[in-house]
Amino acid sequence: MTEGILNFKYNTNINNILDITLENNDELIKEIKEIISYKKGIWNDNKNKRSDILSIIINKNNYSKELLSILSLCIKDNIINTKIKIKIIEKNINQIKFKIKINLINKLANLIFNLIKLKILIFINYFPSTNISNVQVLYKINSLLSSSINSHITNIMNNNIIPNYILKIDSFLTNHFH
């Protein structure tokens, strides 16, 4: 099992962060070079669930042969198509919690991917007196696959997903709100 917590701080309120990351995110998406296409989903009637579609280019050299054999079902021309499910768990004026679930579009590959059991939770707390929002990203990988594949998954999280996605989002938000 692999767990991690990433903490970020921005000089703005929750609504501005949500606007740039979820609603008006065209500039942000352009900053992440690995995303080659993006289709924003539509919020459900309660405005608490949405599914976005991402096509992501991958560098096969970063993946082990074992992991590539699993992913080969959904990789075409070094591209993986994913569905990102966003669910707001709790929201008030000074706090929001939401869960992100990643699915692969290919149903068979997604069945195998579900054995990885990746869980991502994001908490944003806003402090009006200082106009500071603290963002905490928690992730947990509790894989049912072999230990060697788990090592590769942890390596991908640390050397690919965090620097190429999460830290690029942080950099974009930091530059935007300063």
Rosetta blueprint (number, residue, H / E / L):
1 M L
2 T E
3 E E
4 G E
5 I E
6 L E
7 N E
8 F E
9 K E
10 Y E
11 N L
12 T L
13 N L
14 I H
15 N H
16 N H
17 I H
18 L H
19 D H
20 I H
21 T H
22 L H
23 E H
24 N L
25 N L
26 D H
27 E H
28 L H
29 I H
30 K H
31 E H
32 I L
33 K L
34 E L
35 I E
36 I E
37 S E
38 Y E
39 K E
40 K L
41 G L
42 I L
43 W L
44 N L
45 D L
46 N L
47 K L
48 N L
49 K E
50 R E
51 S E
52 D E
53 I E
54 L E
55 S E
56 I E
57 I E
58 I L
59 N L
60 K H
61 N H
62 N H
63 Y L
64 S L
65 K H
66 E H
67 L H
68 L H
69 S H
70 I H
71 L H
72 S L
73 L L
74 C L
75 I E
76 K E
77 D L
78 N L
79 I E
80 I E
81 N E
82 T E
83 K E
84 I E
85 K E
86 I E
87 K E
88 I E
89 I E
90 E E
91 K E
92 N E
93 I L
94 N L
95 Q E
96 I E
97 K E
98 F E
99 K E
100 I E
101 K E
102 I E
103 N E
104 L E
105 I L
106 N L
107 K H
108 L H
109 A H
110 N H
111 L H
112 I H
113 F H
114 N L
115 L L
116 I L
117 K L
118 L E
119 K E
120 I E
121 L E
122 I E
123 F E
124 I E
125 N E
126 Y E
127 F E
128 P L
129 S L
130 T L
131 N L
132 I E
133 S E
134 N E
135 V E
136 Q E
137 V E
138 L E
139 Y E
140 K E
141 I E
142 N L
143 S L
144 L L
145 L L
146 S L
147 S H
148 S H
149 I H
150 N H
151 S H
152 H H
153 I H
154 T H
155 N H
156 I H
157 M H
158 N H
159 N H
160 N H
161 I H
162 I H
163 P H
164 N H
165 Y H
166 I H
167 L H
168 K H
169 I H
170 D H
171 S H
172 F H
173 L H
174 T H
175 N H
176 H H
177 F L
178 H L
